[in-house]
Amino acid sequence: MAATAANALNISTAGIPIFDGTATFTATTTTQYNTLVGGTGNAIVNIATGTTGQVLTSAGNASNPSYQTLPFTQMPWTDETTSFSAAVGNGYFVTGTATITLPASPAQGNVIAIIMDATNVGTITANTGQTIRVGNAVSAAAGTAASNKRGDALTLVYRSADTSWIAQNVVGTWTVT
């Protein structure tokens, strides 16, 4: 019986064997909890471990992914007892009679949340050229949405195409003018 050649893999470094396609093997070392991905030239590469709460995020088809912190931050909330100008990305507990003026130059997707926590009237006022839409009701330009019921709430999201603040998560009855 003829002897057959044995294929042997002899690498002097610990790790994951990588074949370069021309009869050369090398090894990529890895440590506990590393993430392995395909790199350039069919290589296997380690992605550095992330920290608690991070997620593996694609960088497109020309770069390796990496661990990133999610961009979500909790919306800050304040109590307001008198009239004020609302700031995007904020929530407000309205605890007294107040006129809430919406920002003059919002961007697509800006969000403001309002919760009525008093039986006083809270009136949300759109800025020049803007409207407020609650369900099918749409205010006049620079119009209003008002409530005087404790627990009424809404979240307004700005839409640039029609310069309107559109209510979502509506609780209670809002009068739109």
C-alpha positions in Angstrom: 0.0 0.0 0.0 1.3 3.4 -0.9 1.9 6.0 1.7 -0.3 9.1 1.5 0.8 12.5 2.3 -0.6 13.9 5.5 -1.8 17.5 5.7 -0.3 19.1 8.7 -1.0 22.5 10.2 2.1 23.7 12.1 1.8 27.1 13.6 4.0 28.4 16.3 1.6 31.0 17.6 -1.6 30.3 19.5 -4.8 31.6 17.9 -7.1 31.0 15.0 -5.4 29.6 11.9 -5.5 31.8 8.8 -4.5 30.6 5.4 -3.2 33.2 3.0 -4.0 31.2 -0.1 -0.4 30.5 -1.0 0.4 27.7 1.4 1.2 29.9 4.3 -0.6 29.7 7.6 -0.5 32.3 10.3 -2.6 32.7 13.5 -4.8 35.5 14.7 -4.9 35.7 18.5 -8.1 36.4 20.3 -9.0 37.0 23.8 -12.1 36.1 25.9 -15.2 38.0 24.8 -13.7 39.4 21.5 -15.9 39.5 18.4 -14.4 38.0 15.2 -15.3 39.4 11.8 -14.1 39.0 8.3 -11.5 41.6 7.3 -9.8 42.6 4.1 -8.2 39.8 2.1 -10.4 37.2 3.8 -8.6 37.7 7.1 -10.3 37.2 10.4 -9.9 40.2 12.6 -10.9 40.9 16.2 -13.2 43.8 17.1 -12.4 45.3 20.4 -14.9 44.5 23.1 -17.4 47.1 23.9 -18.5 48.3 27.3 -21.8 47.6 29.1 -24.8 48.9 27.1 -22.9 49.3 23.8 -24.1 47.5 20.6 -22.2 46.2 17.6 -22.8 48.8 14.8 -22.2 48.5 11.1 -19.8 51.1 9.5 -20.9 50.1 6.0 -19.4 47.6 3.6 -15.9 49.2 3.6 -15.1 49.1 7.3 -15.3 46.8 10.2 -18.1 47.2 12.6 -17.5 48.6 16.1 -19.2 48.8 19.4 -21.0 52.1 19.9 -23.2 53.6 22.6 -26.8 54.0 21.6 -27.6 57.6 20.9 -30.9 57.5 22.9 -31.0 59.8 25.9 -33.9 60.2 28.2 -36.0 63.3 27.7 -35.6 65.8 30.5 -38.8 66.9 32.2 -39.5 70.1 34.1 -42.5 71.5 36.0 -43.9 74.8 34.6 -46.5 76.9 36.4 -46.5 80.0 34.1 -46.1 80.7 30.4 -42.9 79.5 28.8 -41.1 78.8 25.5 -40.8 75.1 24.9 -37.4 73.6 23.9 -37.1 70.7 21.5 -36.3 67.4 23.2 -38.0 68.3 26.4 -41.1 67.3 28.3 -43.2 69.6 30.5 -45.6 69.0 33.4 -47.9 72.1 33.2 -49.0 72.8 36.8 -50.7 76.2 36.3 -52.3 78.5 33.7 -49.7 78.7 31.0 -49.2 79.5 27.3 -46.6 77.2 25.8 -44.9 78.7 22.8 -43.4 76.2 20.3 -39.9 76.9 18.8 -39.7 79.2 15.8 -37.1 77.1 13.9 -37.6 73.4 14.6 -36.1 70.6 12.5 -37.8 67.5 11.0 -38.5 65.1 13.8 -38.0 67.5 16.8 -40.1 66.4 19.7 -41.8 68.2 22.6 -44.1 66.5 25.2 -46.7 68.2 27.4 -48.7 66.7 30.3 -51.4 68.8 32.0 -51.0 68.3 35.8 -53.6 70.9 36.9 -57.1 71.9 36.0 -55.9 75.3 34.8 -55.8 76.1 31.1 -52.7 75.1 29.2 -52.5 76.6 25.7 -49.9 75.4 23.2 -49.2 78.1 20.6 -47.5 77.4 17.2 -45.0 79.9 15.9 -45.5 82.0 12.8 -46.3 79.8 9.8 -46.7 76.7 11.8 -49.8 74.6 12.6 -50.7 72.1 15.3 -52.5 68.9 14.2 -54.3 66.7 16.8 -56.0 63.8 15.0 -58.0 65.3 12.1 -58.1 68.8 13.7 -55.6 71.3 12.3 -55.1 74.7 13.8 -54.8 77.9 11.8 -51.3 79.2 11.1 -49.8 80.2 14.5 -52.8 78.5 16.0 -53.3 76.8 19.3 -54.2 73.5 21.1 -55.6 73.8 24.6 -56.7 71.7 27.5 -57.9 72.3 31.1 -58.1 68.7 32.2 -55.6 67.1 34.6 -54.0 64.1 32.9 -54.4 65.4 29.4 -51.2 64.9 27.5 -49.6 64.8 24.0 -46.3 64.5 22.3 -45.7 66.9 19.4 -43.4 65.9 16.5 -42.4 68.5 13.9 -42.8 67.8 10.2 -40.9 70.2 8.0 -42.8 69.5 4.7 -46.0 71.2 6.0 -44.5 73.1 8.9 -46.8 71.3 11.4 -46.5 70.0 14.9 -48.3 66.6 14.8 -49.6 65.2 18.0 -49.0 61.6 18.9 -49.8 59.7 22.1 -52.8 62.0 22.6 -54.5 61.6 26.0 -57.7 63.5 26.7 -59.5 66.3 24.8 -57.5 69.1 23.2 -59.3 72.1 21.6 -57.6 73.1 18.4 -58.1 76.6 16.9 
